[in-house]
């Protein structure tokens, strides 16, 4: 991760989202996260994936749940 990066998990989110069958769009991921009560839209997901936006702990948990992985997987710890 370079010094300009805003998060550790963005590239993992993009990779895991792309592995979904059929491929899960950013908009569809945002909708899954919103159903959990976390307000992230497609633009926020795009900024997270490109490491231009910070991600709070509760957002990491919600995104992980939407992707059906552990939050530690998103952080690169598993």
C-alpha positions in Angstrom: 0.0 0.0 0.0 1.4 3.4 -0.9 1.3 6.4 1.3 -1.6 7.9 -0.6 -3.9 4.9 0.1 -6.8 5.6 2.4 -7.5 1.9 3.4 -6.1 -1.6 3.5 -9.2 -3.4 2.2 -10.2 -1.7 -1.0 -8.3 -4.0 -3.4 -9.5 -7.1 -1.6 -13.1 -5.9 -1.8 -12.7 -5.3 -5.6 -11.1 -8.7 -6.1 -13.7 -10.6 -4.0 -16.6 -8.7 -5.6 -15.3 -9.6 -9.1 -15.2 -13.3 -8.0 -18.9 -13.4 -7.3 -21.0 -15.4 -9.7 -22.4 -13.7 -11.6 -20.1 -10.8 -11.1 -21.4 -8.6 -8.4 -21.6 -4.9 -9.5 -20.6 -2.0 -7.3 -24.2 -1.0 -7.3 -25.4 -4.4 -6.2 -22.8 -4.5 -3.4 -23.9 -1.1 -2.2 -27.5 -2.3 -2.1 -26.6 -5.4 0.0 -24.7 -3.1 2.4 -27.6 -0.7 2.6 -30.0 -3.5 3.5 -27.9 -3.9 6.6 -28.5 -0.2 7.5 -25.2 1.1 6.3 -25.4 4.0 3.9 -22.9 3.4 1.1 -23.7 4.1 -2.5 -22.0 2.9 -5.7 -19.7 5.9 -5.7 -18.5 5.2 -2.1 -17.8 1.6 -3.0 -15.8 2.7 -6.1 -13.8 5.1 -3.9 -13.2 2.4 -1.3 -12.0 -0.1 -4.0 -9.6 2.5 -5.5 -8.4 3.3 -1.9 -9.5 7.0 -2.2 -11.9 6.7 0.7 -11.4 5.7 4.3 -13.5 2.8 5.6 -14.9 2.7 9.1 -14.9 -0.5 11.1 -18.7 -1.0 10.9 -18.5 -0.5 7.1 -15.8 -3.2 6.8 -18.1 -5.6 8.8 -21.1 -4.8 6.6 -19.1 -5.2 3.4 -17.6 -8.5 4.6 -21.1 -9.8 5.4 -22.4 -8.7 2.0 -19.5 -10.6 0.4 -19.9 -13.6 2.7 -16.3 -13.4 4.0 -14.7 -12.5 7.3 -13.7 -8.9 7.9 -10.2 -10.2 8.5 -10.2 -11.5 4.9 -10.9 -7.9 3.7 -8.0 -6.6 5.8 -5.7 -9.2 4.4 -5.2 -11.1 7.7 -6.5 -14.4 6.5 
